[in-house]
Amino acid sequence: CERCQCHSEDKRTAILYTLLSQNLSHSRGGRSPAHPRCLCHQRRTVCLRTPHITCQAASNVLVKTVSFMKNLPSFHLLPREDQLLLLDSCWVPLFLLGLVQEMVTFEVMETPAPSMLKKILLDGQSKHQEPERTQPTLAAVQRLQCCLNTFWTLDLSPKEYAYLKGAVLFNPDVPGLRASLYIESLQREAQRALQEVLQPLHPEDQGRFAHILLVASTLTSIPPSLITDLFFRPVIGNADIVELIAEMLYEITGRQLAP
């Protein structure tokens, strides 16, 4: 990163790391040293500070998210292919709305770097090992927390959450849908119900409906990989999160989902 200011911000750390990297390089037979560890937010990797608590809370929210879809007759009237496409596309914003509604907060800490001794001992064995799992970056987590904080300022009621989730789930713009026109009508119905709920609750705020939809659109910018790695990878390992959600939704095995 040309604009990274890590070395100028903490020269002592950079110098120490360079020295250690050089020592490690000599122990490997003169190979080129590893890149210095970047200290900027774009590259610093983080993990949950209390994974046993946060992952349990996230799992509970995911179960409620699946229950929400299970209890929508209009969702089950769709072709199975469309249901799976909507599930794959919309599970993240629905899950994030659940996090906001359940007031789930979390803290992260920097991912501990492997020790130099461990690197030396494991050198030469990495070819026979599984690739290391990706870790969320501090910048990505901060963006996620910013989206959640924005939603909390809206102070939505349970009915507002319910109709907003319906508007998010029934997204006619998902590629490959067979019943896109019907799904579009379901989205309009959910948006109309949301607007009708807002009028008596906030008669003085005429722009609230548009503002809620605008804030909800920011949730689609959160990558599923971030949510999976941060909240579920410590629990499910390398399993496919979408397949697991589908199994929960249909109460069948992943093999039965295959065409």
Legacy VTK file of the C-alpha trace (Angstrom):
# vtk DataFile Version 3.0
C-alpha trace
ASCII
DATASET POLYDATA
POINTS 259 float
0.000 0.000 0.000
1.767 3.129 -1.204
-0.181 5.389 1.134
0.400 3.238 4.197
2.066 5.264 6.940
2.905 2.326 9.194
6.655 2.834 9.177
6.407 6.560 9.778
3.828 6.150 12.544
5.779 3.563 14.534
9.377 3.424 13.356
10.530 1.435 16.374
8.040 -1.353 15.644
9.002 -1.377 11.972
12.733 -1.551 12.755
12.246 -4.349 15.290
10.155 -6.347 12.855
12.732 -5.844 10.108
15.491 -7.174 12.356
13.435 -10.201 13.374
12.483 -10.856 9.763
16.122 -10.749 8.742
17.023 -13.252 11.451
14.201 -15.494 10.300
15.400 -15.149 6.707
18.903 -16.299 7.670
17.448 -19.332 9.457
15.621 -20.220 6.219
18.766 -20.251 4.156
18.890 -16.695 2.934
15.435 -16.481 1.390
13.845 -13.051 1.072
12.306 -11.771 4.319
8.569 -11.617 4.808
6.770 -8.332 4.279
6.682 -6.189 7.425
3.444 -6.400 9.309
1.260 -3.494 8.296
-0.207 -1.462 11.139
-2.866 0.460 9.188
-6.580 -0.306 9.552
-6.866 -1.596 6.006
-4.539 -4.518 6.680
-4.694 -5.168 10.438
-6.634 -8.361 11.063
-8.933 -8.731 14.054
-11.045 -11.343 15.833
-13.809 -11.270 18.432
-12.697 -10.357 21.922
-15.252 -12.713 23.514
-16.061 -15.282 20.802
-17.849 -17.700 23.149
-20.395 -14.996 24.024
-20.695 -13.191 20.697
-20.861 -16.339 18.551
-23.669 -17.687 20.738
-25.601 -14.428 20.401
-25.017 -14.433 16.642
-26.209 -18.035 16.377
-29.400 -17.138 18.233
-30.005 -14.261 15.821
-29.442 -16.566 12.849
-31.990 -19.051 14.215
-34.541 -16.240 14.547
-33.725 -15.089 11.012
-34.450 -18.562 9.657
-37.664 -18.704 11.717
-38.745 -15.423 10.137
-38.430 -16.940 6.658
-40.101 -20.170 7.776
-43.155 -18.275 8.983
-43.729 -16.436 5.679
-46.279 -18.370 3.588
-45.575 -16.127 0.598
-41.915 -17.186 0.693
-42.773 -20.882 0.568
-45.103 -20.307 -2.400
-42.088 -19.344 -4.495
-40.253 -21.931 -6.606
-37.546 -23.712 -4.612
-34.882 -22.297 -6.924
-36.055 -18.747 -6.188
-36.125 -19.423 -2.459
-32.485 -20.528 -2.532
-31.447 -17.541 -4.644
-33.134 -15.122 -2.226
-31.609 -16.955 0.712
-28.115 -16.719 -0.735
-28.532 -13.038 -1.593
-30.426 -11.757 1.445
-29.312 -13.737 4.481
-26.622 -11.208 5.430
-28.829 -8.051 5.543
-31.571 -10.045 7.293
-29.059 -11.311 9.850
-27.704 -7.790 10.399
-31.225 -6.466 10.961
-31.576 -9.204 13.564
-28.350 -8.107 15.246
-29.662 -4.564 15.457
-33.084 -5.633 16.708
-31.584 -7.883 19.385
-29.100 -5.150 20.390
-26.124 -7.469 19.942
-22.869 -5.585 20.521
-19.355 -6.920 20.156
-15.733 -5.909 20.481
-12.736 -7.046 18.486
-9.043 -7.280 19.172
-6.037 -7.603 16.912
-5.361 -11.151 15.788
-2.275 -12.470 17.588
0.598 -12.891 15.178
2.334 -16.289 15.129
5.622 -16.270 16.999
8.922 -16.343 15.166
9.714 -19.704 16.799
6.482 -21.184 15.480
7.235 -19.916 11.982
10.664 -21.509 12.078
9.405 -24.828 13.440
6.564 -25.025 10.909
8.704 -23.933 7.983
8.609 -26.565 5.266
5.403 -28.124 6.585
3.026 -25.489 5.218
2.713 -27.307 1.888
1.058 -30.229 3.644
-1.239 -28.083 5.772
-4.624 -26.575 5.005
-4.491 -22.886 4.016
-4.954 -20.476 6.879
-8.425 -19.006 7.282
-8.936 -15.424 6.299
-9.344 -12.917 9.107
-11.527 -9.785 9.073
-9.703 -6.483 8.853
-10.160 -3.684 11.352
-11.401 -1.365 8.604
-14.111 -3.822 7.523
-15.307 -4.375 11.098
-15.415 -0.643 11.775
-17.553 -0.152 8.682
-19.899 -2.896 9.883
-20.198 -1.322 13.337
-20.895 2.051 11.724
-23.832 0.544 9.784
-25.217 -1.066 12.938
-24.856 2.156 14.927
-26.734 4.073 12.236
-29.616 1.626 12.490
-29.736 1.903 16.264
-30.278 5.654 15.953
-33.465 4.949 13.971
-35.025 3.188 16.993
-37.344 0.996 14.922
-40.395 -0.692 16.412
-40.952 -4.475 16.107
-43.492 -3.934 13.307
-41.077 -1.703 11.433
-38.423 -4.404 11.663
-40.843 -7.084 10.439
-41.985 -5.199 7.349
-38.459 -3.982 6.583
-37.195 -7.565 6.694
-39.921 -8.493 4.216
-38.857 -5.676 1.890
-35.237 -6.836 2.132
-36.008 -10.527 1.602
-38.231 -10.095 -1.450
-35.627 -8.530 -3.704
-36.700 -8.795 -7.375
-33.259 -7.674 -8.589
-31.545 -10.944 -7.646
-30.284 -12.484 -10.919
-31.840 -15.743 -12.074
-35.251 -15.448 -10.392
-38.116 -17.213 -12.142
-40.899 -15.336 -10.341
-39.321 -11.874 -10.249
-42.602 -10.068 -10.986
-44.367 -11.817 -8.111
-41.409 -11.132 -5.823
-41.523 -7.473 -6.837
-45.197 -7.322 -5.852
-44.330 -8.871 -2.480
-41.639 -6.235 -1.933
-44.070 -3.422 -2.782
-46.594 -4.918 -0.371
-44.003 -5.028 2.430
-42.907 -1.448 1.710
-46.513 -0.254 1.680
-47.164 -1.960 5.032
-44.023 -0.341 6.442
-45.160 3.071 5.265
-48.599 2.569 6.814
-47.010 1.687 10.146
-44.773 4.751 10.057
-47.542 7.312 9.526
-49.220 7.000 12.960
-45.932 6.380 14.793
-44.027 9.294 13.268
-46.538 11.698 11.697
-44.095 14.600 11.922
-41.268 12.774 10.116
-42.309 12.593 6.486
-38.890 11.477 5.304
-38.504 8.558 7.705
-39.682 5.937 5.207
-37.120 6.924 2.575
-34.409 7.260 5.219
-35.049 3.746 6.547
-34.839 2.243 3.064
-31.648 4.183 2.375
-29.990 2.975 5.574
-31.166 -0.587 4.867
-29.473 -0.455 1.464
-26.096 0.014 3.176
-26.397 -3.470 4.684
-26.098 -5.022 1.237
-22.580 -3.606 0.975
-21.374 -5.805 3.847
-19.699 -8.873 2.290
-20.955 -12.288 3.432
-17.355 -13.406 3.936
-16.909 -10.792 6.668
-20.010 -11.927 8.569
-19.087 -15.593 8.169
-15.454 -15.188 9.233
-16.278 -12.903 12.148
-19.336 -14.560 13.713
-19.591 -18.137 12.419
-16.218 -19.455 11.264
-15.102 -20.139 14.865
-18.154 -22.415 15.208
-18.715 -24.013 11.792
-15.099 -24.281 10.639
-14.847 -24.643 6.855
-18.522 -25.556 6.352
-20.616 -23.545 3.885
-22.803 -21.165 5.882
-25.480 -20.904 3.155
-25.848 -24.680 3.023
-26.224 -24.768 6.794
-28.895 -22.062 6.700
-30.740 -23.962 3.956
-30.644 -27.116 6.062
-32.119 -25.164 8.966
-34.795 -23.667 6.722
-35.932 -26.887 5.082
-34.834 -29.267 7.840
-33.144 -31.511 5.298
-29.536 -32.388 4.531
-27.338 -30.462 2.152
-27.314 -33.362 -0.326
-31.073 -33.126 -0.762
-30.682 -29.487 -1.793
-28.582 -30.356 -4.820
-30.484 -30.370 -8.134
LINES 1 260
259 0 1 2 3 4 5 6 7 8 9 10 11 12 13 14 15 16 17 18 19 20 21 22 23 24 25 26 27 28 29 30 31 32 33 34 35 36 37 38 39 40 41 42 43 44 45 46 47 48 49 50 51 52 53 54 55 56 57 58 59 60 61 62 63 64 65 66 67 68 69 70 71 72 73 74 75 76 77 78 79 80 81 82 83 84 85 86 87 88 89 90 91 92 93 94 95 96 97 98 99 100 101 102 103 104 105 106 107 108 109 110 111 112 113 114 115 116 117 118 119 120 121 122 123 124 125 126 127 128 129 130 131 132 133 134 135 136 137 138 139 140 141 142 143 144 145 146 147 148 149 150 151 152 153 154 155 156 157 158 159 160 161 162 163 164 165 166 167 168 169 170 171 172 173 174 175 176 177 178 179 180 181 182 183 184 185 186 187 188 189 190 191 192 193 194 195 196 197 198 199 200 201 202 203 204 205 206 207 208 209 210 211 212 213 214 215 216 217 218 219 220 221 222 223 224 225 226 227 228 229 230 231 232 233 234 235 236 237 238 239 240 241 242 243 244 245 246 247 248 249 250 251 252 253 254 255 256 257 258
